[in-house]
Amino acid sequence: MGLTEIVVALIGFAGVVAAASISVVASNKRLEKKVDKNAEHDKEQYLAILRLTITADHVPVSERIIAGDKYIKLGGNGDVKAYYEQFLKENLKQQEEE
């Protein structure tokens, strides 16, 4: 095998490696998008669970308070936040009366 053949073989090999690298990068980008989407859905589901915990009358007060604090720290807002703040006021008032 001469020098020219070795150089041609190396160039061919480099092309194969480059093509494989491009394929791996594309796969990684698709996978990253899926992971990001799953993380987004995970946060949505977690906030939904916290909302249900906050508003469930059968859940102990202490757990509802913990869930409410987490909900607000994660950026939860709107009607559930207002409900939680009112819930805290009412429970603080009940504790003061006892």
C-alpha positions in Angstrom: 0.0 0.0 0.0 1.5 3.3 -1.1 1.4 6.7 0.5 -1.3 7.9 -1.8 -3.6 5.0 -0.9 -3.0 5.6 2.8 -3.8 9.3 2.5 -7.0 8.5 0.5 -8.0 6.0 3.1 -7.5 8.5 5.9 -9.5 11.1 4.1 -12.3 8.7 3.6 -12.2 7.7 7.2 -12.2 11.3 8.3 -15.4 11.8 6.2 -17.1 8.9 7.9 -16.1 10.2 11.3 -17.4 13.7 10.4 -20.7 12.3 9.1 -21.1 10.2 12.3 -20.4 13.2 14.5 -23.0 15.3 12.7 -25.5 12.5 13.2 -24.7 12.3 16.9 -25.0 16.1 17.4 -28.4 16.1 15.7 -29.6 13.2 17.9 -28.4 15.0 21.0 -30.3 18.2 20.0 -33.5 16.1 19.5 -33.0 14.4 22.8 -32.3 17.7 24.6 -35.6 19.1 23.3 -37.5 16.1 24.6 -35.8 16.4 28.0 -36.7 20.1 28.2 -40.3 19.3 27.2 -40.5 16.6 29.9 -39.1 19.0 32.5 -41.7 21.5 31.6 -44.5 18.9 31.9 -43.0 17.7 35.2 -43.2 21.2 36.6 -46.8 21.6 35.4 -47.8 18.3 37.0 -46.1 19.2 40.2 -47.9 22.6 40.4 -51.2 20.8 39.7 -50.6 18.4 42.6 -49.7 21.3 44.9 -52.9 23.1 43.8 -55.0 20.0 44.6 -53.2 19.6 48.0 -53.8 23.3 48.9 -57.5 23.2 48.1 -58.3 19.8 49.5 -60.3 20.1 52.8 -59.5 16.5 53.8 -55.7 17.2 53.8 -54.1 18.2 57.1 -53.5 21.9 57.6 -49.8 21.4 58.0 -49.5 19.6 54.6 -51.6 22.3 52.9 -49.3 25.0 54.3 -46.2 23.2 53.1 -47.7 22.7 49.7 -48.8 26.4 49.6 -45.2 27.6 50.4 -43.8 25.3 47.6 -46.5 26.5 45.2 -45.6 30.2 45.7 -41.8 29.5 45.6 -42.3 27.8 42.2 -44.2 30.9 40.9 -47.7 29.7 41.4 -50.1 32.6 41.2 -53.7 33.5 40.6 -56.8 32.1 42.3 -55.0 29.4 44.2 -52.4 31.8 45.6 -55.3 34.1 46.7 -57.1 31.0 48.2 -53.9 29.9 50.0 -53.3 33.4 51.5 -56.9 33.6 52.7 -56.5 30.0 54.1 -53.4 31.1 56.1 -55.2 34.2 57.5 -58.1 32.1 58.6 -55.9 29.4 60.3 -53.8 32.0 62.0 -56.9 33.6 63.3 -58.2 30.2 64.6 -54.9 29.6 66.3 -55.0 32.9 68.0 -58.5 32.3 69.3 -57.5 28.9 70.8 
